[in-house]
Amino acid sequence: MAATARVVEMVGVGAYLGAAPLVKDPVLLTAAGSILTVEARHQTILNLLSQNGTAIPSAFDIALTPPEVLALASSFIDGPCDLGVPGL
């Protein structure tokens, strides 16, 4: 379970970071930034608990595009998911 949660958190961090340039409303951007920091903390603790990595594996997180997020998250989605974003 921890390994799956680690992947989900990694995708979440990348998704929020990658979406930041797409958000034009400053209120929404602030809210998304707040969520991003929490997701990053979750990712850190899961990295430690999994014993497969370090707390902070790299200096910078990787921003993911919507198609990259969909490609990585698709295995966790059951049923049709048409977000209007093509997968990789």
N, C-alpha and C positions, 0 to 999 in steps of 0.2 A: 504494500500500500504506500509506503514512504517513497518508493521509486516512482510510482505513478504520480503522487502528489508533487514530487520534485519536478517532473516533466511539466505538469500543469502550471506550476508556479513560474517555471522558466518561460513557458509560452506566454503566460499572463504579463510578466515583466516586459518581454519583447513586444507584445501587442500594444500595451499602453505607451511604451516608448516610441514605437513606430507610428502610432496614431496621433501623437502630439502635434505634428505639423498639419494634420488634417482638421484639427479642431480650431475653429475661428472664434468661438465664444469664450472670452476670458474666464467667465465663471465656471463653465464646463471644463476648461483646461486646468484650472486650479483644483477642481474636484478630482479630475483624472490624475493629476500629479500627486494628490494626497493618497489616492488608492495605490498608485505606483509604488510609493515608498513602503506601504504596508506589504504589498506583494513581494517586494525585494527583501524585506525582513523575513517573510515566510520562506522565501527561497534560501536565505542564509541558514536558517535553523534546519531546514530539510537537508541542506548540503552537509551540515554537521551530523545530523542524526543518521544519515545514510552511510557515513564513514567511507564514501566513495569519492570525496572531494574535499576541498577546503571551504571555509566559510565564504570567502570571496574569490572565486576562481580566476577572475580577470579584472583589470582596472576599469573596464567599461562594459556595460551590458550591450547586447546587440539589439538594435531596433528591427522589428519584423514588419514586413508589408502585410496588408490584409490577405493576399493570396498565400503568403508563407504561413500566417497564423492558421488559416483554414486548412492548409495541407498538414500541418503538425497536429491540429486539434481534431481533425476529421475522424480519427479512430475512437475518440471519446464521444462522438455524436451518434445517437441512434435514430435512424429515420432520415427523411429528406431534410436538407438544410439549404435552402436557396436564399442566400444573402445578397445575390447580385454581384458576387465577387468570384471571379474564376479561380480555381485551384491551380496549383503548379502542375 
